[in-house]
């Protein structure tokens, strides 16, 4: 069975049409079911690119492994105001059996910087 990983990604708008045109990109937490850290990074970036976003960076430079048995506790502690946005513990556990399961946290978008 796969393990659960968190990638904090910085993405650019790329060719994606869902992101409002005045925004340049976003930071997003990407949760991935994968065999290991490297596979999680490859899959997370591929899922972002499949949605026509541009991958810019692994924002904090780390691939974090999470305990899927503590998912509900994790969401309550990290994303209390967005609990309804995330899958349930049972959905995460079922997702670990999938070869391409991914879940996106809320997107924290940013506008282009203006030179001084």
Backbone torsions as a table, in degrees:
resi	resn	phi	psi	omega
1	UNK	NA	148.7	178.0
2	UNK	-69.1	166.8	173.4
3	UNK	-108.8	168.4	-177.9
4	UNK	-106.0	129.3	-178.1
5	UNK	-128.2	153.5	175.7
6	UNK	-119.1	130.1	174.2
7	UNK	-119.3	124.9	173.4
8	UNK	-95.8	102.5	-172.8
9	UNK	-105.1	146.4	166.6
10	UNK	-103.3	127.1	-177.9
11	UNK	-126.2	154.1	172.9
12	UNK	-102.9	162.8	-176.7
13	UNK	-64.5	-27.9	179.1
14	UNK	53.4	-134.6	178.1
15	UNK	-99.7	7.3	-177.9
16	UNK	-64.7	136.0	-177.6
17	UNK	-103.8	-4.0	178.4
18	UNK	-78.6	-31.8	-179.8
19	UNK	-75.3	129.2	178.7
20	UNK	-53.9	143.2	-171.3
21	UNK	-64.3	-22.2	-179.5
22	UNK	-80.9	-4.6	-179.6
23	UNK	-98.0	144.4	-178.4
24	UNK	-92.4	-29.4	-176.2
25	UNK	177.8	-163.6	-176.8
26	UNK	-160.6	163.0	166.8
27	UNK	-106.1	137.0	-178.0
28	UNK	-146.7	138.8	173.0
29	UNK	-84.9	125.4	180.0
30	UNK	-115.9	123.5	-180.0
31	UNK	-103.8	128.0	-170.8
32	UNK	-132.1	137.9	169.9
33	UNK	-94.3	120.2	-177.6
34	UNK	-154.5	165.8	-177.7
35	UNK	-72.1	-32.1	-177.4
36	UNK	-157.5	177.1	-177.2
37	UNK	-58.3	-45.3	-178.1
38	UNK	-64.3	-45.8	178.8
39	UNK	-62.7	-35.6	178.4
40	UNK	-63.1	-43.9	179.9
41	UNK	-64.7	-45.4	179.2
42	UNK	-60.2	-46.1	-178.0
43	UNK	-68.2	-42.4	179.7
44	UNK	-61.5	-44.9	178.4
45	UNK	-64.9	-41.9	179.1
46	UNK	-61.6	-39.8	-180.0
47	UNK	-66.8	-38.4	176.6
48	UNK	-65.0	-46.6	-179.4
49	UNK	-66.1	-33.3	178.1
50	UNK	-64.6	-22.4	177.4
51	UNK	-95.2	13.8	175.9
52	UNK	69.0	20.5	170.8
53	UNK	-89.0	160.4	175.6
54	UNK	-98.9	126.1	173.7
55	UNK	-75.5	127.0	178.0
56	UNK	-106.2	-50.5	-173.7
57	UNK	-163.3	156.0	166.3
58	UNK	-84.3	99.8	-163.6
59	UNK	-54.7	-41.6	-179.3
60	UNK	-103.2	5.5	176.0
61	UNK	73.2	11.9	-176.3
62	UNK	-133.1	149.7	167.6
63	UNK	-106.0	117.0	-174.8
64	UNK	-96.1	134.8	174.2
65	UNK	-96.5	131.8	-179.9
66	UNK	-112.5	156.0	175.7
67	UNK	-87.8	109.9	-177.3
68	UNK	-64.6	-22.6	178.6
69	UNK	-74.0	-10.5	179.1
70	UNK	-116.6	22.9	-176.8
71	UNK	-57.2	-50.5	-178.5
72	UNK	-58.9	-41.0	178.0
73	UNK	-64.2	-42.1	178.6
74	UNK	-60.1	-51.2	-178.3
75	UNK	-61.2	-42.9	179.9
76	UNK	-62.0	-34.4	-178.8
77	UNK	-83.2	-35.6	-174.3
78	UNK	-97.1	-36.9	-175.4
79	UNK	-127.1	51.0	-174.1
80	UNK	-59.3	-32.7	-178.3
81	UNK	-81.5	-6.8	-178.4
82	UNK	-121.9	22.8	-174.8
83	UNK	-53.8	-38.2	-177.7
84	UNK	-69.7	-19.8	-179.2
85	UNK	-71.7	-27.2	-170.9
86	UNK	-97.1	154.6	175.7
87	UNK	-68.0	160.2	178.2
88	UNK	-75.2	168.6	176.2
89	UNK	-56.2	-44.4	-179.3
90	UNK	-63.4	-39.5	179.0
91	UNK	-66.9	-37.7	177.1
92	UNK	-65.5	-45.8	179.9
93	UNK	-60.4	-41.9	177.4
94	UNK	-65.8	-36.9	-180.0
95	UNK	-64.5	-27.6	179.8
96	UNK	-62.9	-22.4	178.5
97	UNK	-83.3	-10.8	-177.9
98	UNK	-88.1	141.5	-179.6
99	UNK	-73.5	-14.5	-175.9
100	UNK	-137.6	30.7	-179.5
101	UNK	-69.9	134.6	177.3
102	UNK	-148.2	150.8	176.8
103	UNK	-139.7	136.5	179.5
104	UNK	-106.0	135.1	171.4
105	UNK	-77.4	-178.8	176.6
106	UNK	-61.0	144.2	178.4
107	UNK	-87.6	127.5	174.8
108	UNK	-101.9	93.0	-172.8
109	UNK	-79.4	158.1	176.6
110	UNK	-139.5	154.3	178.9
111	UNK	-91.1	161.6	177.0
112	UNK	-60.7	145.7	176.5
113	UNK	-77.2	145.3	-179.3
114	UNK	-104.5	123.3	179.8
115	UNK	-64.8	145.1	179.3
116	UNK	-82.3	NA	NA
